[in-house]
Amino acid sequence: MIVESGHNTGMERAPRVALRLAYLGSSFAGWQRQPRSATVQAALENALERLYGGHVPLVGAGRTDAGVHAAGQVAHFDPPLAIPPRGIQRALNSALPAGVRVLRAWPAPASFHARRSAKGKQYRYRISWGPVLSPWEALRRAWFPHPLNAAAMAHTLLQVLGEHDFAAFALSGHAGHGRRGTVRTVTAARLRGRGRRLDIVLEGDGFLRGMVRRIVGALIEVGRGTQPPTWFAALVREPITRPPAPTAPAHGLTLERVFY
């Protein structure tokens, strides 16, 4: 029997629901709910409240910052009553602002947790240079006025592979939490280029707040020729003794996938 309220009656509850989400970060002040700010979590929880008639907490796989996009964010919630996944998807999309969409909804086991069950994430940072960039492409691609040395950037990027202390690539105030602190493992690092456009793709077991944007910011310094690759290597090897890396603009970054 399906319970149609949030009270514990001892009867079977509706199964946990997982969501795959896409959103334009430029529409929001980040993922996490904040007072007096439009956030992705708040938009989704407001839509869930309209659907179920009461507050339904939502847990995301990660907290993207203001301006950062997602093509494959994952979240979960425990519904107070059973609705087919396709019905949930349609109802939420009809109530959500245009900047966020539910790409898929599916039943998940009670043991599934969008954040704690995640094995890793993939991020993509999009870059362009030259005289002009179309306005729709500029929504998700950072523009720089001068050419970048893609070969130097690609070679330098390989230095982030493996397990390192990425303290020099974390935003101010992020000291890291738990037993790992600021240590993370990057399992894949690729630079893909065509013409005046570069995509930097990073995969890892986790990322510090601002880590991808600061890796990209440091790579851009190498690509411009204002810093040598050895400077980047020192940020990876000796993070505590080095000034932090510069931070690339948020709108070039997209959370592409969460791995389970």
Backbone hydrogen bonds in HBPLUS format (Angstrom, degrees):
<---DONOR---> <-ACCEPTOR-->    atom                        ^
c    i                          cat <-CA-CA->   ^        H-A-AA   ^      H-
h    n   atom  resd res      DA  || num        DHA   H-A  angle D-A-AA Bond
n    s   type  num  typ     dist DA aas  dist angle  dist       angle   num
A0108-ALA N   A0016-ARG O   2.76 MM  92  5.23 169.6  1.77 143.2 144.0     1
A0017-VAL N   A0077-PHE O   2.93 MM  60  5.53 176.0  1.93 171.9 173.1     2
A0077-PHE N   A0017-VAL O   2.97 MM  60  5.53 148.5  2.08 151.7 161.4     3
A0018-ALA N   A0106-TRP O   2.87 MM  88  5.45 173.8  1.88 167.8 168.3     4
A0106-TRP N   A0018-ALA O   3.01 MM  88  5.45 154.6  2.07 149.4 155.1     5
A0019-LEU N   A0075-ALA O   2.77 MM  56  5.18 156.9  1.82 151.8 153.5     6
A0075-ALA N   A0019-LEU O   3.00 MM  56  5.18 151.1  2.09 140.7 147.7     7
A0020-ARG N   A0104-ARG O   2.93 MM  84  5.17 159.6  1.98 145.3 148.2     8
A0103-LEU N   A0020-ARG O   2.76 MM  83  5.45 146.9  1.86 151.6 161.1     9
A0021-LEU N   A0073-GLN O   2.73 MM  52  4.96 165.7  1.75 146.8 151.2    10
A0073-GLN N   A0021-LEU O   3.07 MM  52  4.96 132.8  2.30 150.4 146.8    11
A0022-ALA N   A0101-ARG O   3.00 MM  79  5.41 158.9  2.04 156.1 161.3    12
A0101-ARG N   A0022-ALA O   2.83 MM  79  5.41 160.7  1.87 164.7 168.4    13
A0023-TYR N   A0070-ALA O   2.87 MM  47  5.27 152.7  1.94 137.4 142.8    14
A0070-ALA N   A0023-TYR O   3.06 MM  47  5.27 160.3  2.10 148.6 148.8    15
A0024-LEU N   A0099-GLY O   2.85 MM  75  5.26 153.4  1.92 149.9 158.2    16
A0027-SER N   A0024-LEU O   3.15 MM   3  5.92 166.5  2.17 120.3 124.4    17
A0028-PHE N   A0025-GLY O   2.99 MM   3  5.33 165.9  2.01 115.9 120.6    18
A0029-ALA N   A0038-ALA O   2.69 MM   9  5.82 167.3  1.71 167.2 171.3    19
A0040-VAL N   A0030-GLY O   3.13 MM  10  6.54 158.6  2.17 146.0 152.2    20
A0031-TRP N   A0064-THR O   2.89 MM  33  5.28 152.8  1.97 158.0 153.8    21
A0041-GLN N   A0031-TRP O   2.84 MM  10  5.43 160.2  1.88 145.9 150.6    22
A0043-ALA N   A0039-THR O   3.03 MM   4  6.24 157.9  2.08 145.7 151.8    23
A0044-LEU N   A0040-VAL O   3.00 MM   4  6.25 163.3  2.03 156.8 160.6    24
A0045-GLU N   A0041-GLN O   2.87 MM   4  6.04 163.9  1.89 153.1 158.2    25
A0046-ASN N   A0042-ALA O   2.86 MM   4  5.94 151.4  1.95 146.2 153.9    26
A0047-ALA N   A0043-ALA O   3.07 MM   4  6.29 151.4  2.15 139.7 147.3    27
A0048-LEU N   A0044-LEU O   2.83 MM   4  6.12 153.8  1.90 149.3 157.2    28
A0049-GLU N   A0045-GLU O   2.91 MM   4  6.07 149.2  2.01 140.1 148.3    29
A0050-ARG N   A0046-ASN O   3.12 MM   4  6.42 150.1  2.21 142.4 149.6    30
A0051-LEU N   A0047-ALA O   3.06 MM   4  6.34 147.6  2.17 141.9 150.9    31
A0052-TYR N   A0048-LEU O   2.86 MM   4  6.04 164.9  1.89 157.6 160.4    32
A0053-GLY N   A0049-GLU O   2.73 MM   4  5.15 135.7  1.92 137.1 145.2    33
A0059-VAL N   A0076-HIS O   3.00 MM  17  5.41 169.8  2.01 159.2 162.5    34
A0076-HIS N   A0059-VAL O   2.86 MM  17  5.41 146.2  1.97 145.3 156.4    35
A0061-ALA N   A0074-VAL O   2.76 MM  13  5.43 137.7  1.93 173.1 169.1    36
A0068-VAL N   A0065-ASP O   3.10 MM   3  5.56 165.5  2.12 131.9 135.4    37
A0069-HIS N   A0253-LEU O   3.02 MM 184  6.23 162.4  2.05 160.7 155.0    38
A0255-LEU N   A0069-HIS O   2.93 MM 186  6.27 161.9  1.97 133.2 134.8    39
A0071-ALA N   A0255-LEU O   2.79 MM 184  6.02 168.5  1.80 154.7 155.7    40
A0072-GLY N   A0255-LEU O   3.29 MM 183  6.35 145.9  2.41 150.4 147.3    41
A0087-GLY N   A0084-PRO O   2.90 MM   3  5.21 121.0  2.25 107.2 122.8    42
A0088-ILE N   A0084-PRO O   2.97 MM   4  6.36 150.0  2.07 152.6 162.2    43
A0089-GLN N   A0085-PRO O   2.91 MM   4  6.21 164.7  1.94 156.3 159.3    44
A0090-ARG N   A0086-ARG O   3.01 MM   4  6.21 168.1  2.03 148.1 150.9    45
A0091-ALA N   A0087-GLY O   2.93 MM   4  5.99 164.9  1.95 147.2 152.1    46
A0092-LEU N   A0088-ILE O   2.91 MM   4  6.01 167.5  1.92 156.1 159.5    47
A0093-ASN N   A0089-GLN O   3.04 MM   4  6.14 167.8  2.05 151.1 154.9    48
A0094-SER N   A0090-ARG O   3.05 MM   4  6.18 144.5  2.18 144.1 153.3    49
A0095-ALA N   A0092-LEU O   2.98 MM   3  5.18 139.0  2.15 102.3 114.4    50
A0096-LEU N   A0092-LEU O   2.91 MM   4  5.99 127.7  2.19 150.2 165.4    51
A0100-VAL N   A0097-PRO O   3.25 MM   3  6.13 169.4  2.26 129.9 129.7    52
A0112-PHE N   A0109-PRO O   2.93 MM   3  5.46 160.0  1.97 116.6 123.1    53
A0117-SER N   A0113-HIS O   2.86 MM   4  5.10 154.2  1.93 139.2 144.7    54
A0118-ALA N   A0115-ARG O   3.31 MM   3  5.51 152.7  2.39 104.1 111.9    55
A0119-LYS N   A0259-PHE O   2.68 MM 140  5.37 162.0  1.71 143.8 149.2    56
A0259-PHE N   A0120-GLY O   2.76 MM 139  5.03 170.6  1.77 141.3 144.3    57
A0121-LYS N   A0204-GLY O   2.98 MM  83  5.81 149.5  2.07 158.0 167.7    58
A0204-GLY N   A0121-LYS O   3.14 MM  83  5.81 150.5  2.23 154.1 162.8    59
A0122-GLN N   A0257-ARG O   2.91 MM 135  5.05 156.2  1.97 145.3 143.7    60
A0256-GLU N   A0122-GLN O   2.81 MM 134  5.47 140.7  1.97 144.1 155.6    61
A0257-ARG N   A0122-GLN O   3.29 MM 135  5.05 160.0  2.33 130.4 134.1    62
A0123-TYR N   A0202-LEU O   2.86 MM  79  5.34 163.2  1.89 159.5 164.7    63
A0202-LEU N   A0123-TYR O   2.95 MM  79  5.34 159.5  1.99 149.1 155.9    64
A0124-ARG N   A0254-THR O   2.94 MM 130  5.34 161.0  1.97 154.3 160.6    65
A0254-THR N   A0124-ARG O   2.91 MM 130  5.34 148.3  2.01 149.8 160.1    66
A0125-TYR N   A0200-ILE O   2.78 MM  75  5.04 160.0  1.82 145.0 152.0    67
A0200-ILE N   A0125-TYR O   2.83 MM  75  5.04 164.4  1.85 147.8 152.8    68
A0126-ARG N   A0252-GLY O   2.89 MM 126  5.11 159.4  1.93 143.5 146.0    69
A0142-ALA N   A0126-ARG O   2.95 MM  16  6.21 155.2  2.02 149.0 141.6    70
A0127-ILE N   A0198-LEU O   2.78 MM  71  5.06 162.2  1.82 164.6 164.9    71
A0198-LEU N   A0127-ILE O   2.94 MM  71  5.06 161.6  1.98 134.2 139.7    72
A0128-SER N   A0142-ALA O   2.80 MM  14  6.11 136.8  1.99 163.6 166.2    73
A0144-PHE N   A0128-SER O   2.82 MM  16  6.23 144.0  1.95 144.5 156.1    74
A0129-TRP N   A0196-ARG O   3.13 MM  67  5.61 139.8  2.30 146.7 155.8    75
A0138-ALA N   A0134-SER O   2.91 MM   4  6.09 147.6  2.01 152.5 163.0    76
A0139-LEU N   A0136-TRP O   3.43 MM   3  5.52 155.8  2.49  96.8 103.7    77
A0140-ARG N   A0137-GLU O   3.18 MM   3  6.01 150.4  2.27 120.4 125.0    78
A0149-ASN N   A0223-GLY O   2.93 MM  74  4.49 159.7  1.98 114.2 120.4    79
A0153-MET N   A0149-ASN O   3.10 MM   4  6.35 156.6  2.16 149.4 156.5    80
A0154-ALA N   A0150-ALA O   2.86 MM   4  6.03 159.6  1.90 152.0 157.0    81
A0155-HIS N   A0151-ALA O   3.08 MM   4  6.26 162.8  2.11 148.5 152.6    82
A0156-THR N   A0152-ALA O   3.01 MM   4  6.10 158.4  2.06 143.7 150.1    83
A0157-LEU N   A0153-MET O   2.86 MM   4  5.95 152.5  1.94 149.0 156.3    84
A0159-GLN N   A0156-THR O   3.06 MM   3  5.83 163.6  2.09 122.4 127.3    85
A0160-VAL N   A0157-LEU O   3.13 MM   3  6.04 174.4  2.13 128.2 129.9    86
A0161-LEU N   A0158-LEU O   3.19 MM   3  5.66 162.0  2.23 112.8 118.2    87
A0162-GLY N   A0186-VAL O   2.88 MM  24  5.15 168.4  1.90 151.7 147.7    88
A0186-VAL N   A0162-GLY O   3.01 MM  24  5.15 160.9  2.05 134.8 131.1    89
A0164-HIS N   A0184-ARG O   3.04 MM  20  5.89 161.1  2.08 166.9 166.5    90
A0184-ARG N   A0164-HIS O   3.03 MM  20  5.89 153.6  2.10 168.6 170.1    91
A0166-PHE N   A0182-THR O   2.93 MM  16  5.68 155.9  1.99 152.1 147.6    92
A0169-PHE N   A0166-PHE O   2.90 MM   3  5.33 155.6  1.96 113.8 122.0    93
A0170-ALA N   A0167-ALA O   3.27 MM   3  5.33 168.9  2.29 110.2 110.6    94
A0245-ALA N   A0168-ALA O   3.04 MM  77  6.11 166.1  2.06 161.8 161.7    95
A0171-LEU N   A0209-ARG O   2.90 MM  38  5.96 171.4  1.91 158.9 159.3    96
A0174-HIS N   A0171-LEU O   3.06 MM   3  5.83 155.5  2.12 147.1 148.2    97
A0181-GLY N   A0178-GLY O   3.28 MM   3  5.73 145.1  2.41 108.6 117.3    98
A0183-VAL N   A0180-ARG O   2.95 MM   3  5.33 166.3  1.97 136.0 138.6    99
A0205-ASP N   A0185-THR O   3.02 MM  20  5.73 152.6  2.10 157.9 166.3   100
A0187-THR N   A0203-GLU O   2.82 MM  16  5.57 135.9  2.01 126.1 139.5   101
A0188-ALA N   A0203-GLU O   3.34 MM  15  4.97 156.5  2.40 131.2 126.8   102
A0203-GLU N   A0188-ALA O   2.95 MM  15  4.97 158.2  1.99 144.2 142.9   103
A0190-ARG N   A0201-VAL O   2.91 MM  11  5.16 164.9  1.93 151.7 156.8   104
A0201-VAL N   A0190-ARG O   2.83 MM  11  5.16 165.1  1.85 153.9 158.8   105
A0192-ARG N   A0199-ASP O   2.79 MM   7  5.09 168.7  1.80 155.3 158.8   106
A0199-ASP N   A0192-ARG O   2.70 MM   7  5.09 156.3  1.75 153.1 161.3   107
A0194-ARG N   A0197-ARG O   2.91 MM   3  5.40 160.0  1.95 154.9 160.6   108
A0197-ARG N   A0194-ARG O   3.03 MM   3  5.40 152.2  2.11 123.9 132.6   109
A0211-MET N   A0208-LEU O   3.01 MM   3  5.08 167.0  2.02 125.0 126.1   110
A0214-ARG N   A0210-GLY O   2.97 MM   4  6.10 147.9  2.07 152.5 161.4   111
A0215-ILE N   A0211-MET O   2.94 MM   4  6.16 148.7  2.04 146.7 155.5   112
A0216-VAL N   A0212-VAL O   2.94 MM   4  6.18 166.6  1.96 155.0 158.3   113
A0217-GLY N   A0213-ARG O   2.85 MM   4  5.97 152.3  1.93 134.8 143.6   114
A0248-ALA N   A0213-ARG O   3.01 MM  35  4.93 168.6  2.02 119.9 123.6   115
A0218-ALA N   A0214-ARG O   2.99 MM   4  6.05 156.1  2.04 140.4 145.4   116
A0219-LEU N   A0215-ILE O   2.95 MM   4  6.21 153.6  2.02 145.5 153.5   117
A0220-ILE N   A0216-VAL O   2.88 MM   4  6.14 152.4  1.96 154.5 161.4   118
A0221-GLU N   A0217-GLY O   3.29 MM   4  6.59 147.8  2.40 137.4 145.0   119
A0222-VAL N   A0218-ALA O   3.21 MM   4  6.62 150.2  2.31 144.0 151.6   120
A0222-VAL N   A0219-LEU O   3.07 MM   3  5.05 115.7  2.50  93.2 108.7   121
A0223-GLY N   A0219-LEU O   2.75 MM   4  6.08 158.3  1.80 151.4 158.5   122
A0224-ARG N   A0220-ILE O   2.82 MM   4  5.99 144.9  1.94 149.0 156.8   123
A0226-THR N   A0221-GLU O   3.05 MM   5  5.40 132.5  2.29 162.5 165.3   124
A0227-GLN N   A0221-GLU O   3.28 MM   6  5.48 140.6  2.45 124.1 119.6   125
A0225-GLY N   A0222-VAL O   3.05 MM   3  5.06 139.6  2.22  98.1 110.2   126
A0231-TRP N   A0228-PRO O   3.01 MM   3  5.49 138.7  2.19 111.3 121.6   127
A0233-ALA N   A0229-PRO O   2.96 MM   4  6.29 159.9  2.00 152.1 158.0   128
A0234-ALA N   A0230-THR O   2.98 MM   4  6.18 147.2  2.09 141.1 149.1   129
A0235-LEU N   A0231-TRP O   3.20 MM   4  6.54 145.1  2.33 141.7 150.2   130
A0235-LEU N   A0232-PHE O   3.07 MM   3  5.18 123.0  2.40  98.1 112.4   131
A0236-VAL N   A0232-PHE O   3.28 MM   4  6.70 143.7  2.42 144.9 154.3   132
A0236-VAL N   A0233-ALA O   3.14 MM   3  5.19 125.0  2.46  94.6 108.3   133
A0237-ARG N   A0233-ALA O   2.90 MM   4  6.17 159.5  1.94 151.5 157.6   134
A0238-GLU N   A0234-ALA O   2.76 MM   4  5.45 164.2  1.79 146.3 151.4   135
A0253-LEU N   A0250-ALA O   3.07 MM   3  5.76 170.4  2.08 126.9 129.8   136
